[in-house]
Amino acid sequence: MHKRILLTGASGGLGILIAKNLLDQGHFLGLLYHSKEDKLKVLSAQYPNQTLLIKADLSEDDAYETIFNIFPNADVLIHAAGIASSGMSWKIPPKEFDRVNKINYFAPFYLSQLYIPNMRLHKWGRIIFFSSIVAQKGVVGTSAYSASKSALIGLSKTMAVELGASGITVNAIAPGYMNSGMIREISDDMIVSIKDQVPSHTLGDPQGIVALIDLLLKDSGSYITGQTLSINGGIL
Ligand SMILES: NC(=O)c1ccc[n+]([C@@H]2O[C@H](COP(=O)([O-])OP(=O)(O)OC[C@H]3O[C@@H](n4cnc5c(N)ncnc54)[C@H](OP(=O)(O)O)[C@@H]3O)[C@@H](O)[C@H]2O)c1
């Protein structure tokens, strides 16, 4: 059955691939972006009856009411929006810590609160957050990002036990270093050192994430909940 899906970060490297796959399957998508409308315009022209473009800045408190007014019911929430931030933990200004956590952590928390009542009513729902390998390992200079991504692991576990009886699953996907999206912010030297940590010495194919989301949305994925699903090429 076709679902109503709110996908944040739809204009990002991973988001656009996730969106395309879900649209191909006939789902209706609220495609939330911040600044890069161009790629999504192409997609929405291809699927005019299945898409709604939503421009919002998730660091702004008043964004949520607007989003909910435009897209009031969702069966599925996928929060792929995220920002990276670098800086040693003792140097990050509180404002920067706040900005990163607002988009990476508070946004999925608030959006979940908005859509859970509808999911509970229908006794079916899927909530998918994006954590990161950076939350599972210590990585120098990533304190704000890593704190926000770690928080999602705890939040997804708690929500999974709270919502299990309502037919709602909640999981966090924790990608390693993918060959798309945020990786563009990493220097070539750093990419060489990242590849050294991966057993295959390669970056990840984002289609693995697309396929995992497919599974989580299916009824056959209904017993997968409260998990942090790592896709990282075997970095331990
Ligand atoms: N790619 C990887 O290797 C990797 C690894 C680990 C975890 N992750 C996580 O996976 C998720 C997707 O990553 P990605 O690689 O696709 O990232 P990306 O290409 O950098 O895309 C980030 C997305 O977040 C949106 N965004 C940024 N600031 C926003 C704001 N203030 N309000 C609303 N939306 C905002 C961007 O919108 P605009 O582009 O329209 O501004 C974009 O759609 C992220 O949560 C990331 O932390 C990715």
The ligand as a MOL file (V3000), in Angstrom:
LIG
                    3D

  0  0  0     0  0            999 V3000
M  V30 BEGIN CTAB
M  V30 COUNTS 48 52 0 0 0
M  V30 BEGIN ATOM
M  V30 1 N 26.9120 10.7390 3.5060 0
M  V30 2 C 27.5330 10.1060 4.4920 0
M  V30 3 O 28.6140 9.5150 4.2920 0
M  V30 4 C 26.9350 10.0730 5.8710 0
M  V30 5 C 27.6210 9.3680 6.8720 0
M  V30 6 C 27.0750 9.3190 8.1530 0
M  V30 7 C 25.8580 9.9300 8.4240 0
M  V30 8 N 25.2280 10.6130 7.4340 0 CHG=1
M  V30 9 C 23.9590 11.2660 7.7810 0
M  V30 10 O 23.0020 10.9530 6.7840 0
M  V30 11 C 22.1210 12.0650 6.5810 0
M  V30 12 C 22.1150 12.4450 5.1000 0
M  V30 13 O 23.4380 12.8320 4.7490 0
M  V30 14 P 23.8390 13.4010 3.3150 0
M  V30 15 O 25.1820 12.8500 3.0340 0
M  V30 16 O 22.7310 13.2150 2.3520 0 CHG=-1
M  V30 17 O 24.0130 14.9640 3.6820 0
M  V30 18 P 23.9960 16.2330 2.7040 0
M  V30 19 O 24.2180 15.8330 1.2960 0
M  V30 20 O 24.9430 17.2210 3.3050 0
M  V30 21 O 22.5080 16.7840 2.8410 0
M  V30 22 C 22.0760 17.4210 4.0180 0
M  V30 23 C 20.6090 17.7280 3.9090 0
M  V30 24 O 20.2160 18.4490 5.0860 0
M  V30 25 C 19.4820 19.6050 4.6900 0
M  V30 26 N 19.6390 20.7050 5.6470 0
M  V30 27 C 20.8030 21.2990 6.0480 0
M  V30 28 N 20.5370 22.3340 6.8730 0
M  V30 29 C 19.1840 22.3850 6.9930 0
M  V30 30 C 18.2880 23.2490 7.6870 0
M  V30 31 N 18.7240 24.2800 8.4340 0
M  V30 32 N 16.9580 23.0290 7.5820 0
M  V30 33 C 16.4870 21.9970 6.8210 0
M  V30 34 N 17.2790 21.1510 6.1430 0
M  V30 35 C 18.6160 21.3470 6.2160 0
M  V30 36 C 20.0900 20.0020 3.3430 0
M  V30 37 O 19.1830 20.8640 2.6420 0
M  V30 38 P 19.7080 21.8310 1.4130 0
M  V30 39 O 20.7320 21.0180 0.6700 0
M  V30 40 O 18.4730 22.0930 0.6350 0
M  V30 41 O 20.3060 23.0370 2.0460 0
M  V30 42 C 20.2590 18.6150 2.7110 0
M  V30 43 O 19.0460 18.1880 2.1490 0
M  V30 44 C 22.6360 13.1960 7.4860 0
M  V30 45 O 21.8620 13.2340 8.6560 0
M  V30 46 C 24.0610 12.7800 7.8050 0
M  V30 47 O 24.4800 13.2760 9.0550 0
M  V30 48 C 25.7330 10.7000 6.1800 0
M  V30 END ATOM
M  V30 BEGIN BOND
M  V30 1 1 1 2
M  V30 2 2 2 3
M  V30 3 1 2 4
M  V30 4 1 4 5
M  V30 5 2 4 48
M  V30 6 2 5 6
M  V30 7 1 6 7
M  V30 8 2 7 8
M  V30 9 1 8 9
M  V30 10 1 8 48
M  V30 11 1 9 10
M  V30 12 1 9 46
M  V30 13 1 10 11
M  V30 14 1 11 12
M  V30 15 1 11 44
M  V30 16 1 12 13
M  V30 17 1 13 14
M  V30 18 2 14 15
M  V30 19 1 14 16
M  V30 20 1 14 17
M  V30 21 1 17 18
M  V30 22 2 18 19
M  V30 23 1 18 20
M  V30 24 1 18 21
M  V30 25 1 21 22
M  V30 26 1 22 23
M  V30 27 1 23 24
M  V30 28 1 23 42
M  V30 29 1 24 25
M  V30 30 1 25 26
M  V30 31 1 25 36
M  V30 32 1 26 27
M  V30 33 1 26 35
M  V30 34 2 27 28
M  V30 35 1 28 29
M  V30 36 1 29 30
M  V30 37 2 29 35
M  V30 38 1 30 31
M  V30 39 2 30 32
M  V30 40 1 32 33
M  V30 41 2 33 34
M  V30 42 1 34 35
M  V30 43 1 36 37
M  V30 44 1 36 42
M  V30 45 1 37 38
M  V30 46 2 38 39
M  V30 47 1 38 40
M  V30 48 1 38 41
M  V30 49 1 42 43
M  V30 50 1 44 45
M  V30 51 1 44 46
M  V30 52 1 46 47
M  V30 END BOND
M  V30 END CTAB
M  END
